[in-house]
Amino acid sequence: MRKIGMFCTAALLVGLLSLPANAEVQNVKVSGDITVRGIYRTNYDLTKENLDATTAKDDKSFYMSTVRVRLDADLTDNVAATIRFINERDWDADTASSDDIDLDLAYITLKEVNYWPVTLTLGRQELRYGNLLIIGDGDVNSNVVGGITAKDLSSRKAFDAIKAVFDLSPLTLDIFTAKIDEDTSAGTTSDTDLYGINARYQFAEYDAVGEAYYFCKKTGGTDHSRVDTVGVRTNITPIENLTLNAEYAHQFGEYDGSRNRSANAVQLGVDYDMPDYQYSPSIGLWYTYLSGQQTDPNGTLGYKNTGTYEGWDAMYGDQVPGEIMYALGFAATNVHIINAKASAKPTDKLTASLNYYHFNAAEKYYAANWIATGADFTSRTYALENDSDLGDEFDLKLTYDYTEDVQFGLLVAYFIPGTAFADSNDDTAKEVIGSVSVVF
């Protein structure tokens, strides 16, 4: 991460030095945020250990903090530069990785290049499209391996990318390329690159938006693979305060050197806000389908290892379908997800929200011990049955706006395993997170 930070800093300095000699800084803005969390998690392996076997218990109770400082400099001739530094650490974890101050953002923005309606952004930047089903998290938490315990709570989202945005109102066209992994070993070509084009059209009526996109993740080398994703998305407000969402995506390409891939994703949602009612309630209902790979016909050999691979590749999505289930790693592929949600404001400063999730496997898991790596990069073994009911999760969130700059938060989450988990491995997982954040 230090090498990446040094590279981005050098690139930014070279870019700034290459500007005309008469370039002047018109404005510099300093901003940032600090978030401190107290976290308690238990039974993430879904097995309630013997209370006497304290060394085997998976209870975790710890504090972590996220600190970010951002500098935005406006220069002449539609030129701007942005740098943001970040530190994420568990308290009392004074190691090289936890004490690192890394480059989170480092990019140059060039507007109206050659008087065209195009904006170029070069460097480490965020790429976030649609409802973040496909593209949103460039690090996928990989930059904090060894840095913090709750890696699924990482705030690092950026890509090393070059992006061109064409403002052809009401059409906006984004074209980008990003370097995910650079293999500098001699004689190898196992780089991972991301390419994309996203067309967004703003309709004149019903606050409607339509999007069409193509994203490609390509990895070279011996285990070369390619994930091509095409899709369409829309959201529309047919009546005041009612929003409808729909998205469909299809994946094709190479799963490995001998197999192709063919996978699908569907997401449908409806949200209704009631600002004129007491407590300003809102409700919503969402459905997500991510295709999975079929099991072997005889039910004993596991997933089919020949023919077209049909499991959905999460790519660089940044959706969190259930705080616990997301961390466990069962919500990124081979799943149906139903999410019913509601929120209200009992006072002007207090917001309460409740999310209920039901998870069903798209293709039944075969009965065996599974090793799953969750979004927190922790590998755990689960005993599964030949069933599709993965379970239910309840997430309660409270946020209190202490001032315009300070916010307190409380999250309580429960995941109740379904019949897809064996009786020996079906205990409830729990999480409680208290937080305080300040923005400046």
C-alpha positions as CSV (number, residue, x, y, z in Angstrom):
1,M,0.0,0.0,0.0
2,R,2.9,2.3,0.7
3,K,4.2,1.7,-2.9
4,I,0.8,2.6,-4.3
5,G,0.6,5.7,-2.2
6,M,4.1,6.8,-3.4
7,F,3.2,6.1,-7.0
8,C,-0.1,8.1,-6.8
9,T,1.7,11.0,-5.0
10,A,4.5,11.0,-7.7
11,A,1.9,10.9,-10.5
12,L,0.0,13.8,-8.9
13,L,3.1,15.9,-8.5
14,V,4.2,15.2,-12.1
15,G,0.8,16.2,-13.3
16,L,0.8,19.4,-11.4
17,L,4.4,20.3,-12.4
18,S,3.4,19.8,-16.1
19,L,0.7,22.5,-15.9
20,P,1.5,25.9,-17.4
21,A,3.9,27.9,-15.4
22,N,1.3,30.6,-14.8
23,A,-1.1,28.2,-13.2
24,E,-2.3,29.6,-9.8
25,V,-4.1,28.1,-6.9
26,Q,-7.5,29.8,-6.7
27,N,-8.8,27.9,-3.7
28,V,-7.8,25.1,-1.3
29,K,-10.3,23.3,0.8
30,V,-9.5,21.1,3.7
31,S,-12.1,18.6,4.9
32,G,-12.3,15.2,6.5
33,D,-14.0,12.9,9.0
34,I,-13.3,10.7,12.0
35,T,-15.3,7.7,13.0
36,V,-14.8,5.7,16.2
37,R,-16.6,2.3,16.5
38,G,-17.1,0.0,19.4
39,I,-17.8,-3.5,18.0
40,Y,-19.1,-6.7,19.5
41,R,-19.5,-9.9,17.3
42,T,-20.3,-13.4,18.3
43,N,-21.0,-16.8,16.6
44,Y,-19.9,-15.7,13.2
45,D,-19.0,-19.4,12.6
46,L,-22.7,-20.2,13.6
47,T,-21.5,-22.6,16.3
48,K,-22.0,-21.9,19.9
49,E,-18.8,-23.1,21.6
50,N,-18.7,-24.6,25.1
51,L,-18.4,-21.7,27.6
52,D,-15.4,-23.5,29.2
53,A,-13.5,-23.6,26.0
54,T,-12.6,-20.0,26.1
55,T,-9.8,-20.4,23.6
56,A,-12.3,-21.6,21.0
57,K,-14.9,-18.9,21.4
58,D,-15.4,-16.6,18.5
59,D,-16.7,-13.6,20.6
60,K,-14.9,-10.4,19.6
61,S,-15.1,-7.1,21.3
62,F,-12.9,-4.3,20.2
63,Y,-12.7,-0.6,19.1
64,M,-11.6,0.7,15.7
65,S,-11.2,4.1,14.2
66,T,-11.3,5.5,10.6
67,V,-9.6,8.9,10.0
68,R,-9.6,10.7,6.6
69,V,-8.2,14.1,5.6
70,R,-9.0,15.5,2.2
71,L,-7.4,18.4,0.2
72,D,-9.1,19.9,-2.8
73,A,-7.2,22.5,-4.8
74,D,-8.9,24.5,-7.6
75,L,-6.4,25.8,-10.2
76,T,-6.8,27.9,-13.3
77,D,-8.0,26.7,-16.6
78,N,-10.5,24.2,-15.3
79,V,-7.9,22.2,-13.5
80,A,-8.3,20.7,-10.0
81,A,-6.3,18.2,-7.8
82,T,-7.6,16.1,-5.0
83,I,-5.7,14.1,-2.3
84,R,-7.3,12.2,0.6
85,F,-5.3,10.4,3.3
86,I,-6.7,7.5,5.4
87,N,-5.8,5.6,8.5
88,E,-7.9,2.6,9.7
89,R,-6.8,0.8,12.8
90,D,-7.9,-1.3,15.8
91,W,-7.2,0.5,19.0
92,D,-4.0,-0.6,20.7
93,A,-2.7,-2.2,17.6
94,D,0.5,-0.4,17.0
95,T,1.9,-2.3,14.0
96,A,3.3,-1.2,10.7
97,S,0.0,-1.8,8.9
98,S,-2.2,-0.3,11.5
99,D,-0.1,2.9,11.8
100,D,0.1,3.4,8.0
101,I,-1.3,6.7,6.7
102,D,-2.2,5.8,3.1
103,L,-3.4,7.5,0.0
104,D,-7.1,6.9,-0.4
105,L,-7.7,9.4,-3.2
106,A,-5.1,11.1,-5.5
107,Y,-6.4,12.4,-8.8
108,I,-6.3,15.3,-11.3
109,T,-9.5,16.7,-12.8
110,L,-9.4,18.4,-16.2
111,K,-12.7,20.0,-17.3
112,E,-13.8,21.1,-20.7
113,V,-10.8,19.6,-22.4
114,N,-10.1,21.5,-25.6
115,Y,-13.5,23.2,-25.0
116,W,-15.3,19.9,-25.5
117,P,-18.0,18.9,-23.0
118,V,-15.7,16.3,-21.4
119,T,-14.1,15.9,-18.0
120,L,-11.0,13.8,-17.5
121,T,-10.2,12.3,-14.1
122,L,-6.8,10.7,-13.8
123,G,-5.5,8.8,-10.7
124,R,-6.9,7.1,-7.6
125,Q,-10.6,7.9,-7.6
126,E,-14.0,6.4,-6.8
127,L,-16.1,4.8,-9.5
128,R,-19.7,4.3,-8.4
129,Y,-22.5,3.5,-10.8
130,G,-26.2,2.9,-10.4
131,N,-27.2,1.1,-7.2
132,L,-23.6,-0.2,-6.8
133,L,-24.6,-3.8,-7.8
134,I,-21.6,-4.1,-10.1
135,I,-19.1,-1.3,-9.5
136,G,-18.5,0.6,-6.3
137,D,-15.7,-0.9,-4.2
138,G,-12.3,-0.9,-5.9
139,D,-10.4,-2.4,-3.0
140,V,-12.9,-5.0,-2.0
141,N,-11.2,-4.6,1.4
142,S,-7.9,-6.1,0.1
143,N,-5.9,-3.1,1.1
144,V,-6.6,-3.5,4.8
145,V,-5.6,-7.2,5.1
146,G,-3.9,-7.3,8.5
147,G,-4.8,-3.7,9.2
148,I,-8.2,-4.0,11.0
149,T,-10.3,-6.9,12.3
150,A,-13.6,-5.8,10.8
151,K,-12.4,-5.5,7.2
152,D,-16.0,-5.4,5.9
153,L,-16.3,-2.0,7.5
154,S,-13.4,-0.5,5.6
155,S,-14.0,2.9,4.0
156,R,-11.5,2.3,1.2
157,K,-13.4,2.2,-2.1
158,A,-11.1,3.8,-4.7
159,F,-9.7,2.5,-8.1
160,D,-6.5,3.5,-9.8
161,A,-8.2,4.7,-13.0
162,I,-8.5,7.0,-15.9
163,K,-12.1,8.2,-16.6
164,A,-13.7,10.4,-19.2
165,V,-17.2,11.9,-18.6
166,F,-19.0,13.3,-21.6
167,D,-21.8,15.7,-20.6
168,L,-24.3,15.5,-23.5
169,S,-27.3,16.5,-21.4
170,P,-29.7,14.8,-20.9
171,L,-27.2,12.0,-21.7
172,T,-24.1,11.4,-19.6
173,L,-21.5,8.9,-20.9
174,D,-18.7,7.6,-18.7
175,I,-15.7,5.6,-20.2
176,F,-13.0,4.3,-17.9
177,T,-10.1,1.9,-17.5
178,A,-8.7,0.8,-14.1
179,K,-5.7,-1.2,-13.0
180,I,-6.8,-3.6,-10.3
181,D,-3.6,-5.6,-10.0
182,E,-0.2,-5.0,-11.6
183,D,2.0,-8.1,-11.9
184,T,5.6,-6.8,-12.3
185,S,7.2,-10.3,-12.2
186,A,9.4,-11.0,-15.2
187,G,7.9,-13.0,-17.9
188,T,4.3,-13.0,-16.5
189,T,1.1,-11.4,-17.7
190,S,-1.3,-12.0,-14.8
191,D,-2.4,-8.4,-14.5
192,T,-6.1,-7.7,-13.6
193,D,-7.7,-4.8,-15.4
194,L,-11.2,-3.3,-15.4
195,Y,-12.8,-1.5,-18.3
196,G,-16.2,0.1,-18.5
197,I,-18.7,2.3,-20.2
198,N,-21.8,3.6,-18.6
199,A,-24.5,5.6,-20.4
200,R,-27.0,7.5,-18.2
201,Y,-30.1,9.3,-19.6
202,Q,-32.2,11.7,-17.5
203,F,-35.8,11.8,-18.7
204,A,-37.8,14.9,-18.5
205,E,-40.8,13.4,-16.7
206,Y,-41.3,11.4,-13.5
207,D,-37.7,12.0,-12.4
208,A,-36.9,8.9,-14.4
209,V,-33.3,7.7,-15.1
210,G,-32.2,5.0,-17.5
211,E,-28.8,3.4,-17.6
212,A,-27.0,0.9,-19.8
213,Y,-23.5,-0.4,-19.1
214,Y,-20.7,-2.8,-20.1
215,F,-18.0,-3.7,-17.6
216,C,-15.1,-6.1,-18.2
217,K,-12.8,-7.6,-15.6
218,K,-9.9,-9.4,-17.3
219,T,-7.1,-11.4,-15.6
220,G,-4.2,-12.8,-17.6
221,G,-1.6,-15.4,-16.8
222,T,-2.0,-19.2,-16.4
223,D,-5.3,-19.0,-14.6
224,H,-6.6,-16.4,-17.1
225,S,-10.3,-15.4,-16.8
226,R,-12.6,-12.7,-18.1
227,V,-15.9,-11.5,-16.8
228,D,-18.0,-9.4,-19.3
229,T,-21.0,-7.8,-17.7
230,V,-23.8,-6.0,-19.7
231,G,-26.9,-4.6,-18.0
232,V,-29.6,-2.0,-17.9
233,R,-31.1,-0.2,-14.9
234,T,-33.9,2.3,-14.4
235,N,-35.6,4.1,-11.6
236,I,-38.7,6.2,-11.9
237,T,-41.0,8.2,-9.6
238,P,-44.5,7.7,-11.1
239,I,-46.2,9.5,-8.2
240,E,-44.8,11.8,-5.6
241,N,-42.6,10.0,-3.0
242,L,-42.9,6.6,-4.7
243,T,-39.7,5.3,-6.4
244,L,-39.5,2.1,-8.5
245,N,-36.1,0.5,-9.3
246,A,-35.2,-2.3,-11.7
247,E,-31.9,-3.7,-12.9
248,Y,-30.9,-6.7,-15.0
249,A,-27.3,-7.8,-15.8
250,H,-25.8,-10.7,-17.7
251,Q,-22.3,-12.0,-17.4
252,F,-20.4,-14.0,-20.0
253,G,-16.7,-14.6,-20.9
254,E,-14.1,-17.1,-19.6
255,Y,-14.3,-18.8,-16.3
256,D,-11.0,-20.4,-16.8
257,G,-8.9,-21.7,-19.8
258,S,-11.4,-24.5,-20.5
259,R,-14.8,-23.2,-19.4
260,N,-17.1,-20.3,-20.4
261,R,-19.4,-18.4,-18.0
262,S,-23.0,-17.4,-18.2
263,A,-24.6,-15.8,-15.1
264,N,-27.5,-13.4,-14.4
265,A,-28.6,-10.9,-11.8
266,V,-31.9,-9.2,-11.2
267,Q,-32.8,-6.5,-8.7
268,L,-36.2,-5.0,-8.2
269,G,-37.2,-2.4,-5.6
270,V,-39.9,-0.1,-4.4
271,D,-39.5,2.7,-1.9
272,Y,-42.3,4.9,-0.5
273,D,-41.6,8.0,1.7
274,M,-44.3,9.7,3.7
275,P,-42.8,13.1,4.8
276,D,-46.2,14.6,5.6
277,Y,-47.1,12.0,8.2
278,Q,-46.0,12.0,11.8
279,Y,-42.4,10.8,12.3
280,S,-41.9,10.9,8.5
281,P,-42.0,7.2,8.0
282,S,-40.8,5.4,4.9
283,I,-41.1,1.8,3.7
284,G,-39.5,-0.3,1.0
285,L,-39.4,-3.8,-0.5
286,W,-36.5,-5.1,-2.6
287,Y,-35.7,-8.4,-4.3
288,T,-32.3,-9.5,-5.6
289,Y,-31.4,-12.6,-7.5
290,L,-27.8,-13.6,-8.2
291,S,-27.4,-16.9,-10.1
292,G,-25.4,-19.9,-8.8
293,Q,-23.6,-22.9,-10.1
294,Q,-25.6,-26.1,-10.1
295,T,-24.6,-29.0,-8.0
296,D,-23.5,-32.3,-9.5
297,P,-26.5,-34.5,-10.5
298,N,-25.6,-37.3,-8.1
299,G,-25.5,-34.8,-5.2
300,T,-22.2,-36.0,-3.8
301,L,-19.4,-34.5,-5.9
302,G,-20.3,-30.9,-5.2
303,Y,-20.6,-28.2,-7.8
304,K,-20.4,-29.2,-11.4
305,N,-16.8,-28.7,-12.6
306,T,-17.5,-29.1,-16.3
307,G,-19.6,-27.1,-18.8
308,T,-20.6,-23.5,-18.5
309,Y,-20.1,-21.8,-15.1
310,E,-23.2,-20.1,-14.0
311,G,-22.2,-18.6,-10.7
312,W,-22.5,-14.8,-10.4
313,D,-19.2,-12.9,-10.0
314,A,-19.7,-10.0,-7.5
315,M,-16.9,-8.0,-9.3
316,Y,-16.6,-4.7,-7.4
317,G,-20.1,-4.2,-6.0
318,D,-20.7,-2.2,-2.9
319,Q,-24.1,-3.3,-1.7
320,V,-24.5,-4.7,1.9
321,P,-27.4,-7.1,1.9
322,G,-27.5,-7.7,5.6
323,E,-24.6,-6.6,7.9
324,I,-23.8,-10.2,9.1
325,M,-24.7,-12.2,6.0
326,Y,-22.5,-9.8,4.0
327,A,-19.6,-10.4,6.3
328,L,-20.1,-14.2,6.2
329,G,-19.9,-14.2,2.4
330,F,-23.1,-16.0,1.5
331,A,-24.8,-12.9,-0.1
332,A,-22.6,-12.3,-3.1
333,T,-23.6,-15.2,-5.4
334,N,-26.1,-18.1,-5.6
335,V,-28.8,-16.3,-3.7
336,H,-32.3,-14.9,-3.6
337,I,-32.6,-12.0,-1.2
338,I,-35.9,-10.4,0.0
339,N,-35.4,-7.2,1.9
340,A,-38.3,-5.4,3.7
341,K,-37.4,-2.2,5.4
342,A,-38.9,0.7,7.3
343,S,-37.6,3.9,8.9
344,A,-39.0,6.8,10.9
345,K,-37.9,9.9,12.7
346,P,-39.3,10.0,16.3
347,T,-37.6,13.4,16.7
348,D,-35.9,15.8,14.4
349,K,-32.5,14.5,15.4
350,L,-33.2,10.8,15.8
351,T,-33.7,8.3,12.9
352,A,-34.6,4.6,13.4
353,S,-34.5,2.0,10.7
354,L,-35.3,-1.7,10.6
355,N,-34.2,-4.1,7.8
356,Y,-35.4,-7.6,7.5
357,Y,-33.7,-10.0,5.0
358,H,-34.6,-13.5,3.9
359,F,-31.9,-15.5,2.1
360,N,-32.5,-18.5,-0.2
361,A,-29.9,-20.3,-2.2
362,A,-30.5,-20.1,-5.9
363,E,-29.0,-23.6,-6.3
364,K,-29.2,-25.9,-3.3
365,Y,-25.9,-26.5,-1.5
366,Y,-24.8,-30.1,-1.3
367,A,-24.4,-31.6,2.1
368,A,-20.8,-31.2,3.2
369,N,-18.5,-29.0,5.2
370,W,-18.0,-25.7,3.3
371,I,-15.1,-23.3,3.8
372,A,-16.4,-19.8,3.1
373,T,-14.3,-16.6,3.0
374,G,-16.5,-13.6,4.1
375,A,-16.2,-10.0,3.2
376,D,-14.1,-9.6,6.4
377,F,-11.5,-11.9,4.8
378,T,-12.0,-14.5,7.5
379,S,-12.3,-18.1,6.4
380,R,-14.8,-20.3,8.3
381,T,-16.1,-23.8,7.9
382,Y,-19.8,-24.4,7.8
383,A,-21.7,-27.7,7.9
384,L,-24.4,-27.4,5.2
385,E,-27.4,-29.6,4.2
386,N,-28.8,-30.2,0.7
387,D,-31.3,-27.3,1.2
388,S,-31.9,-23.8,0.0
389,D,-33.1,-21.9,3.1
390,L,-30.1,-19.9,4.2
391,G,-31.8,-17.9,6.9
392,D,-33.1,-14.6,8.1
393,E,-31.5,-11.4,9.4
394,F,-32.7,-8.4,11.3
395,D,-30.7,-5.1,11.4
396,L,-31.8,-2.3,13.6
397,K,-30.1,1.1,13.2
398,L,-30.4,4.2,15.3
399,T,-28.7,7.5,14.3
400,Y,-28.7,10.6,16.4
401,D,-27.6,14.0,15.0
402,Y,-26.0,15.5,18.0
403,T,-24.9,18.6,16.0
404,E,-24.6,19.4,12.3
405,D,-21.1,17.9,12.5
406,V,-21.4,15.0,15.0
407,Q,-23.5,11.9,14.7
408,F,-24.0,9.0,17.1
409,G,-25.0,5.6,15.8
410,L,-26.1,2.2,17.1
411,L,-26.5,-1.0,15.1
412,V,-27.9,-4.3,16.4
413,A,-27.9,-7.2,14.0
414,Y,-29.1,-10.8,14.3
415,F,-28.7,-13.6,11.7
416,I,-30.8,-16.8,12.3
417,P,-29.5,-19.7,10.1
418,G,-32.0,-21.6,8.0
419,T,-32.4,-25.3,7.3
420,A,-29.5,-25.2,4.8
421,F,-27.2,-25.2,7.8
422,A,-26.8,-28.5,9.7
423,D,-28.2,-28.8,13.2
424,S,-24.6,-28.7,14.5
425,N,-24.0,-25.4,12.8
426,D,-27.1,-23.3,13.1
427,D,-26.6,-21.0,16.1
428,T,-27.6,-17.3,15.8
429,A,-24.9,-14.8,15.0
430,K,-25.0,-11.4,16.6
431,E,-23.5,-8.0,16.2
432,V,-23.6,-4.7,18.1
433,I,-21.8,-1.6,16.9
434,G,-21.8,1.8,18.6
435,S,-20.3,4.7,16.7
436,V,-19.6,8.4,16.8
437,S,-18.5,10.4,13.8
438,V,-17.5,13.9,13.1
439,V,-17.2,15.6,9.7
440,F,-15.2,18.8,9.2
